[in-house]
């Protein structure tokens, strides 16, 4: 199979950079239904521009290029050992080319392998079938949405929904709660795969496998089809909206499967995926390894999602240049759109933990910390940022208020919002939280005009402290210096809306 490795490289690159047709259609429909001139509408416009840019530039849609999961069907006699080795070689090559971010971290030492390989990475599911061709499907699922996966053991009590029994109605309640608990931290609008039954391990695995179904397919089981339809209708009535900004659209897909279970166990496992739903597949000639057919995409060139290549400005945007004063920050309020220029410094989990007990290598007074782990490659001795969207901020909740106070930070950029401790810190110190659009990695990379330096590369590329000079970097104030939080407001409203679905007569028996 002389073409197998190249076919796998092409599959990996296409999956990282080009959304499948069914996901594009779902996002396009969502853009039609969302209320114009709202924060969610602005987020969807940004997403659409980013999707087009990613395809045109062959750049990563999201800087978190995810955890590679392969589902492979082979004819009898295929050498799975060789296939595994060549897929791993293709992943290493794609990482070196900047199509994947190095995402494999040793859980004991914290060291990044640098090539996306290591124990358990990537994940392979091999299966023999009767056909002569090889079928390879790949899903790249990022850490932000992976963290919003959830598993329920029935019966249980659920906030706002009451008791969930070992019935289809109990499953319904679990799914609705799963969408609610994700809020904007999983980069809604999202899609969910659901597994009913199995044990704990197979439940999660089977839930993730549901994501290999197309968003517009029809479940052959009438009871599960009814459940999927119910969730798709009512999850979008929770008011969570794109990025958790509030709005009419929260979910673009719900796919449910069922396994048998032990008498003593009843698990409902939910795999949450973001709008950057990167899943593609290929059919290969088993003799040569060459691609015979692409799956999940039309052969013709994908139609553009966005009507324009730039976000339309209203003139009400507030321009800020670092370093920022406390007076400027105190004048901002939730809902303001900021265009940021100057220096920003990336910081994720490793850096925040480090800064608690060490000095910063740069002066952060009046500065901005960006929760971002970019895709970065070195060209001619200079670093280039290929993708640079925000990571989920809630992971920094234990550290953020202390870091703001210690270093005089005036703004934090991220996605999904933060909690009460950070909100109190913003108010007392005079700082704001700026929500960028999760997954819009190509769009934000275009705002970076220079990369003057980097610290802590020993933490790995995603966790290093990158020095970025930006121009007109757009973000929305969602937590201000006056104690206001859009995220807290949306969570409170969606909890109230969730309570309306405690009962559903069609599922109660």
Secondary structure by P-SEA (a helix, b strand, c coil): ccaaaaaaaaaaaaaaccccaaaaaaaaaaaaacccccaaaaaaaaaaaaaaaaaaacccccccccbbbbbbbbcccccaaaaaaaaaaaaaaaaaacccccccccccccccccccccccccbbbbbbccccbbbbbbbbbcaaaaaacccccccccccccccccccaaaaaaaaaaaaaaacccccccbbbbbbccccaaaaaaaaaaaaacccccccccaaaaaaaaaaaacccccccccccccccccccbbbbbbbbbcccbbbbbbbbbcccccccccccccccccccccccccccccccccccccccccccbbbbcccccaaaaaacccccccccccbbbbbcaaaaaaacccccccccccbbbbccccccccccccccccbbbbcccccccccaaaaaaacccccccccccccaaaaaaaaaabbbbbbccccaaaaaaaacccccccccccccccccbbbbbbcccccccccccccccaaaaaaaaaaaaaaaacccccccc
